Amino acid sequence: MRMSTKAQYAVRALVSLNLTSDGAPVTIKAISEQEKISLNYLEQLFVKLRRGEIVQSVRGPGGGYVLARHPADITIDQIIDTVEEAIMPLSCMNDDGSCSCGLECTTQAVWQGLGQQIRSFLASMTLEDLTNDGRQRLTGCVSNS
């Protein structure tokens, strides 16, 4: 299974935002440069993230985006759901986890179980968890130089 670029970029952008913000707004341009993600693509994602109440926009000089909630209260599955990505292990599965092949699918139970495990795993991880992991990795890179 591959996660879509939409989901990957949304999670990466929010980790970057959380790593660099210190409570102050961060511009999409700064995130784009940091993560090497297209500015136009990020703008589209942040519209969805704002509508999903994951981020808030701050207008004016020094404006940008801040998290709408504490990072410990934002789970990875919420981020993925907000950018409208289904978390399904196979393309033949419907958004609700049911099999589009119907009763003739003899392996349906294994794929539904896998989908539930993926969702459970992503729901158990928070933006704070990923940010802390990212911070440790960055600190390790600096101290190993």
C-alpha positions as CSV (number, residue, x, y, z in Angstrom):
1,M,0.0,0.0,0.0
2,R,1.2,3.5,-0.8
3,M,0.0,6.6,0.9
4,S,-0.8,9.4,-1.5
5,T,1.4,12.4,-1.9
6,K,-1.5,14.5,-0.5
7,A,-1.4,12.6,2.8
8,Q,2.4,12.6,2.9
9,Y,2.8,16.3,2.2
10,A,0.0,17.3,4.6
11,V,1.7,15.4,7.5
12,R,5.2,16.6,6.6
13,A,4.0,20.2,6.3
14,L,2.3,20.1,9.7
15,V,5.4,18.5,11.4
16,S,7.5,21.3,9.8
17,L,5.0,23.9,11.0
18,N,5.1,22.5,14.5
19,L,8.9,22.3,14.6
20,T,9.4,25.9,13.5
21,S,6.5,27.8,14.9
22,D,7.2,28.2,18.6
23,G,3.6,29.6,18.7
24,A,4.3,32.2,16.0
25,P,2.7,32.0,12.5
26,V,4.7,30.3,9.8
27,T,4.2,31.1,6.1
28,I,3.4,28.4,3.6
29,K,6.4,29.7,1.6
30,A,8.7,28.9,4.5
31,I,7.2,25.4,4.8
32,S,7.5,25.0,1.0
33,E,11.2,25.8,1.1
34,Q,11.9,23.7,4.1
35,E,10.1,20.6,2.9
36,K,10.7,21.2,-0.9
37,I,7.0,20.9,-1.7
38,S,5.4,23.0,-4.3
39,L,3.9,26.3,-2.9
40,N,0.7,25.9,-5.0
41,Y,0.2,22.3,-3.8
42,L,0.7,23.4,-0.2
43,E,-1.7,26.3,-0.5
44,Q,-4.4,23.8,-1.7
45,L,-3.7,21.5,1.3
46,F,-3.7,24.3,3.8
47,V,-7.2,25.4,2.6
48,K,-8.4,21.9,3.5
49,L,-6.5,21.8,6.8
50,R,-8.0,25.2,7.7
51,R,-11.5,24.0,6.9
52,G,-10.8,20.9,8.9
53,E,-9.8,23.0,11.9
54,I,-6.3,21.6,12.0
55,V,-4.6,25.0,11.3
56,Q,-5.7,28.6,11.6
57,S,-4.6,31.4,9.4
58,V,-3.1,34.6,10.8
59,R,-3.4,37.7,8.5
60,G,-1.3,40.7,8.3
61,P,2.4,41.4,8.6
62,G,4.1,38.4,10.3
63,G,1.1,36.3,9.3
64,G,1.0,32.7,8.3
65,Y,-0.4,29.6,9.9
66,V,-0.5,28.2,13.4
67,L,-2.0,24.9,14.7
68,A,-5.6,25.3,15.7
69,R,-5.2,22.7,18.5
70,H,-2.4,21.4,20.6
71,P,-0.3,18.9,18.6
72,A,-1.1,16.1,21.1
73,D,-4.7,16.5,20.1
74,I,-4.2,16.1,16.4
75,T,-3.9,12.5,15.2
76,I,-2.3,11.4,11.9
77,D,-5.5,9.8,10.7
78,Q,-7.3,13.1,11.3
79,I,-4.8,14.9,9.1
80,I,-5.2,12.3,6.4
81,D,-9.0,12.4,6.6
82,T,-9.0,16.2,6.4
83,V,-7.2,16.2,3.1
84,E,-9.8,13.8,1.9
85,E,-7.7,10.7,1.5
86,A,-9.2,7.3,2.2
87,I,-7.0,5.0,4.3
88,M,-7.6,1.7,2.5
89,P,-5.1,-1.0,1.8
90,L,-6.6,-1.9,-1.6
91,S,-8.2,0.2,-4.4
92,C,-11.2,-2.2,-4.5
93,M,-12.3,-1.1,-1.0
94,N,-15.0,1.5,-0.5
95,D,-14.3,4.5,1.9
96,D,-16.3,2.8,4.6
97,G,-14.0,-0.3,4.5
98,S,-16.4,-2.6,2.7
99,C,-15.4,-4.5,-0.4
100,S,-16.7,-3.2,-3.7
101,C,-16.5,-6.8,-5.2
102,G,-19.3,-7.9,-3.0
103,L,-19.8,-11.4,-1.6
104,E,-17.7,-13.1,-4.3
105,C,-14.5,-11.6,-2.7
106,T,-13.1,-14.5,-0.6
107,T,-10.3,-12.5,0.9
108,Q,-12.4,-9.6,2.1
109,A,-11.8,-10.3,5.8
110,V,-8.0,-10.0,5.6
111,W,-8.1,-6.7,3.7
112,Q,-10.7,-5.2,6.1
113,G,-8.6,-6.3,9.1
114,L,-5.6,-4.7,7.5
115,G,-7.5,-1.5,6.9
116,Q,-8.6,-1.5,10.5
117,Q,-5.0,-2.0,11.7
118,I,-3.7,0.8,9.5
119,R,-6.4,3.2,10.8
120,S,-5.8,2.2,14.4
121,F,-2.0,2.7,14.0
122,L,-2.5,6.2,12.5
123,A,-5.0,7.1,15.1
124,S,-2.5,6.2,17.8
125,M,0.1,8.6,16.6
126,T,-0.2,12.3,17.1
127,L,1.4,15.3,15.5
128,E,3.3,15.8,18.8
129,D,4.7,12.3,18.5
130,L,6.0,13.0,15.0
131,T,7.3,16.4,15.9
132,N,9.3,15.0,18.9
133,D,10.7,12.2,16.6
134,G,11.6,14.8,14.0
135,R,13.3,17.0,16.6
136,Q,15.4,14.1,17.9
137,R,16.4,13.2,14.3
138,L,17.4,16.8,13.6
139,T,19.4,17.0,16.8
140,G,21.1,13.7,15.9
141,C,22.0,15.0,12.5
142,V,23.5,18.2,14.0
143,S,25.5,16.4,16.7
144,N,26.8,13.8,14.2
145,S,28.2,16.4,11.9
